[in-house]
Amino acid sequence: MKSFIIGCVAMFIAVSSFSQDNSVADTSVTAYLKYNCPMHTQYVSNVPARCPVCGDNMNELSQKEIMKMEVVKLYTCPMDNVICTKPGKCPKCGMEMAELNPKDKSKAD
């Protein structure tokens, strides 16, 4: 009886460990973390662009900076597509920034 219970527990552990989703958390957020303004670091972009506040060119982020920013929530203006790491108002139109929830393409299929 003892060996039967131990066998059931071992099988349960084996099945539960293989059934977990081992994919990385929503990787589509990292697609937005390529460039940021050197003066206004809270504004990020996925393409070379100009800062919405000062108009300077955005600089490319290093891998270390990207890894640091992966844990940060992103906010976007629903009207101007400005992406920011802090909540508040859009610098272009003054609307409230909404939290960015990109759709994970692998789960959409």
C-alpha positions as CSV (number, residue, x, y, z in Angstrom):
1,M,0.0,0.0,0.0
2,K,2.9,2.4,0.9
3,S,4.6,1.7,-2.5
4,F,1.3,2.3,-4.3
5,I,0.8,5.8,-2.6
6,I,4.5,6.7,-3.3
7,G,4.0,5.6,-7.0
8,C,0.9,7.8,-7.3
9,V,2.6,10.8,-5.8
10,A,5.6,10.4,-8.1
11,M,3.4,10.1,-11.1
12,F,1.4,13.2,-10.1
13,I,4.6,15.2,-9.7
14,A,5.9,14.0,-13.0
15,V,2.7,14.8,-14.9
16,S,2.3,18.2,-13.3
17,S,5.9,19.2,-14.0
18,F,5.6,18.4,-17.7
19,S,2.2,20.0,-18.1
20,Q,3.4,23.5,-17.0
21,D,3.7,26.2,-19.6
22,N,7.4,26.9,-19.8
23,S,7.2,29.8,-22.2
24,V,8.5,33.2,-21.3
25,A,6.0,35.8,-20.0
26,D,4.5,37.9,-22.7
27,T,7.4,38.5,-25.0
28,S,5.5,41.0,-27.2
29,V,6.1,43.7,-24.6
30,T,9.9,43.5,-25.3
31,A,9.2,44.5,-28.9
32,Y,8.5,48.0,-27.7
33,L,11.7,48.4,-25.8
34,K,14.2,49.2,-28.5
35,Y,14.7,53.0,-28.3
36,N,14.2,55.7,-25.7
37,C,14.8,59.5,-25.4
38,P,18.1,60.3,-23.6
39,M,16.5,63.2,-21.8
40,H,13.0,61.7,-21.1
41,T,13.8,58.0,-20.5
42,Q,10.2,57.1,-19.8
43,Y,9.3,57.4,-23.5
44,V,10.2,54.3,-25.5
45,S,9.7,53.2,-29.1
46,N,10.2,50.1,-31.2
47,V,11.5,52.1,-34.2
48,P,13.9,55.0,-34.4
49,A,11.7,58.0,-33.7
50,R,11.7,61.4,-32.1
51,C,10.8,62.1,-28.5
52,P,7.2,63.4,-28.1
53,V,8.3,65.9,-25.5
54,C,11.6,67.5,-26.8
55,G,11.8,66.2,-30.4
56,D,15.3,64.7,-30.0
57,N,16.2,61.5,-31.7
58,M,15.7,58.4,-29.6
59,N,18.8,56.2,-28.8
60,E,19.0,52.5,-29.1
61,L,18.9,50.6,-25.7
62,S,21.5,48.2,-24.7
63,Q,20.6,44.6,-23.8
64,K,21.1,45.3,-20.2
65,E,18.7,48.3,-20.3
66,I,16.2,46.2,-22.1
67,M,16.4,43.5,-19.5
68,K,15.9,46.1,-16.7
69,M,12.8,47.5,-18.5
70,E,11.1,44.1,-19.1
71,V,9.6,44.3,-15.7
72,V,8.1,47.7,-16.2
73,K,4.5,48.2,-17.2
74,L,4.0,50.2,-20.4
75,Y,1.4,52.8,-21.0
76,T,0.1,54.2,-24.3
77,C,-2.0,57.1,-25.6
78,P,-5.0,55.7,-27.4
79,M,-4.9,58.5,-29.8
80,D,-1.2,59.2,-30.6
81,N,0.5,55.8,-30.1
82,V,3.0,57.4,-27.6
83,I,4.5,54.6,-25.4
84,C,5.6,55.5,-21.9
85,T,6.8,53.6,-18.8
86,K,4.9,55.9,-16.4
87,P,1.2,56.5,-16.2
88,G,-0.1,60.1,-16.7
89,K,-1.1,62.3,-19.6
90,C,0.0,62.2,-23.2
91,P,2.5,65.0,-24.0
92,K,0.9,65.4,-27.4
93,C,-2.8,65.5,-26.8
94,G,-3.2,65.5,-23.0
95,M,-5.3,62.3,-22.9
96,E,-4.8,59.8,-20.0
97,M,-2.4,57.1,-20.9
98,A,-3.9,53.5,-20.8
99,E,-1.9,50.4,-19.8
100,L,-0.5,48.6,-22.9
101,N,-1.7,45.0,-23.1
102,P,-0.3,43.6,-26.3
103,K,-1.8,40.4,-27.6
104,D,0.6,37.4,-27.5
105,K,0.6,36.1,-31.1
106,S,1.4,32.5,-30.0
107,K,-1.7,32.3,-27.9
108,A,-4.0,33.9,-30.6
109,D,-3.6,30.9,-33.0
